[in-house]
Amino acid sequence: MTALEKDQTEADKVRAVVSEEEAIAKEKADETEAIAEDAQRDLDEALPLLFAANKALDSLDKSDIAEVRVFANPPEMVIVVMEAVAILLGSKPDWVSAKALLGDSTFLSRLVNYDK
């Protein structure tokens, strides 16, 4: 076997390895692209909801908070929302803790400045 044939054989082996690695890289790139597209769809769905929630939050004032706070037996959706808020703010998710949060003078500013 001549040196040229030997070099050609080595080059063919390297080419085969590179081709396999290229196929693996393309497959991973396709998977990554699919994940990115899925994440973008989720983001496109979530952002309008976030903007609407921020707009609703901006419309609240202290009297709205005081009105909710005086409920002895609040509607179920108020309880659900306040339990979620309590969890986000690191409090116990019950109505007693929620009322304490509502009584906090910094409650609204904590919600507005919450890292979204």
N, C-alpha and C positions, 0 to 999 in steps of 0.2 A: 504494500500500500504506500503510495507516495505521500509526501507531505501535504500536497494540495488535497488529496482525497481525505486524509486524516483531518485537515482543517475544515473541509466541507462537512464531514460527519459531525464534528464538534459544533459547527454552526447550525446544523439541522437540529441537534439536540437542544441547543440554546433557543432556537426558534420555536420548538415545540413547547418548551417550558414557558417562554414569554407568551405564547398563544394561549396556553392554559390560564396563566395569571391574568391575562387581558380579559378572558371570558369571565373569570371570577370577579374581577374588578367591575366589569360591565353589569354583572348580575347585582352586585352590591350597590352600584350607582342607581340601577333601576328600582331596587327596594327603597333606597334612600329617597328617591324622587317620589315614590308612591306615598311614603310616610309624610314627606313635606306637603304634598298635595292634600292629603287627608287633614293635616294640621291646619293648612290654610282654609279649607272648607269649614272646619270647626271654628276658626278665628273669625271668618266672615259671618258665621251665624251668631257668634257670641258678642262681637263688637257692637252691633246695634242695640242689643239688650243692655250692655254695659252703659252705653250712652244714654239710653232711656232711664236706667236706674240712677245715673248721676244727675240727670235732669230732674227726676222726681225728688232726689235727695236735696237738690238745691232749692226746691220749692217748699221744703219743710221749714218751720220756725219753732220757737220754744213753745208756743201755744199748742201746736200740733202734738208735740211730745208730751206736754202736760195733759192733754186730752186723753191720750192713750194710757198714760201712767195711772190715771184714776180708775181705770176699769178694775172692778173686783173680779169679774168673770169675763175676760175679753173673748171676742170671737176667735174661733179656731185658727183662722189664717193669721191673726195678730200674734197668737201664741207661736205658730210655726215660724213666722218671720223673726220674731224676737228671740226664739231659741237659736235660729241660725246666726243672728247678729251676736248673741251672747257667745256662741262657739267661736266666731271670728275674732271677737275681742277678748277671748280667753276667760270667759266667765262660765259659771255653771248654767247649763241650758234648761232653766226652769223659770216660771213666771216671777217668783220672788227675786231672783237674780236679775231678771229682765227689768223689773221695776226699779231696782237699785241702779242699773245702767241708765234707765230713763231719767232718774233723778240726778245723775252726774251732770254738773254744769258744763263739762267738756264733751258730752256725748255727741252732739252734732258735729263738732269740730273733729272728733276722733273718727267719725264715719266719713266725713269729707276728706280727711287727710289719710285715710286707710290706704295702705299700699295695694293698689289694684293691679 
